[in-house]
């Protein structure tokens, strides 16, 4: 019985991911989670760009780079 439930959950999550979603009008939990995941991916990509830029700008200042890396580690630990 549990196997059928897992298969059902997988099928619904796959179908939700495979179609284009209108995240402004997401209704189901799966749709909302997929949209939230997409938003998170975009934000993480943007953050990586900012961090890479800061690391280049302050490459000669070791203490700044260490502080940036330490803060990123602490942030990821919370997530």
Secondary structure, 3 states (H helix, E strand, C coil): CHHHHHHHHHHHHHHHHHCCCCHHHCCCHHHHHHHHHHHHHHHHHHHHHHHHHHHHHCCCCHHHHHHHHHHHHHHHHHC
